[in-house]
Amino acid sequence: MALVLSKSEIQRLLKKKPPLVEGYIKLEEQLQPNGVDLTLREVALPQSSGRITIQKGPDYFVEAANKVLKYFPKTKFVVAGSGDMFERMINRADELSILKNFIFTGFLKGADVHKAFQMADLYVMPSVSEPFGIAPLEALNHDVPVIISKQSGVSEVLTHALKVDFWDINEIANKIIAVLKYPPLQETLANHGNFEVRKLRWKDAAAKCINIYQETLVAV
């Protein structure tokens, strides 16, 4: 899962020095080493579920990130969460010589996740297998456009989202680059996605389930 942060947003937050999420305590040092200013775009991947596992597709994202860096070499990938793929993700990023572009925050939850979404321009969920996936809905609820895998359950629900096959690292990279490069695309996805997600309510889903049960009972 990924959030894309704009340079202006991060600079604004760093200037205000707000009580950022726990893992972001040294964000300023990591994003502005030796006083070097930020350029281009910054990317974050908060794992609201706290899991960096094979199911979430972190290895595919690292490969896609490597391709994004060919176009936007100053991009930063802020990874949150933990899991059995955590060390492998770090090792692969190091092998590709892009570890310096990654920031690992640890587990995020509650208000911290909210703060991360507030800074974001794009959210990416390259899940290999995802029964549903609530995080993209959270992102859209914060006016953050999303890129999700076609293999996730939420892809069957959302219309205003960019969809990719989890294994297609070229397409994942292309879509990230497109949103970074074209602000109007980002704005359109965010606005339409937010409108769409606001129409999704658990009570509506429950009502549909009840109707199905009732129709089944009548048929019997």
Number of C-alpha atoms within 10 A of each C-alpha: 25 30 29 28 27 20 17 15 16 19 16 12 14 15 10 9 11 10 11 16 20 13 18 19 14 12 19 16 12 15 24 13 11 8 9 9 10 18 14 16 22 27 29 28 28 30 25 20 15 15 20 25 19 16 13 22 20 26 22 20 25 21 20 20 26 21 18 22 16 10 13 18 15 18 28 26 25 25 26 27 21 19 13 11 18 19 12 15 21 16 13 15 20 14 10 11 11 19 18 14 21 22 21 19 22 18 22 23 17 9 11 19 19 16 16 23 25 16 23 24 28 29 27 27 28 30 27 19 17 18 10 14 17 13 21 26 21 18 28 26 19 20 24 26 31 30 25 26 26 20 19 22 17 20 21 10 13 18 14 21 20 19 22 21 16 23 18 15 22 15 15 29 19 14 18 22 18 13 21 23 15 10 12 11 13 19 16 13 24 24 17 16 25 21 15 17 20 11 8 13 9 8 9 11 11 11 11 12 12 12 12 12 12 12 11 10 9 8 7 6
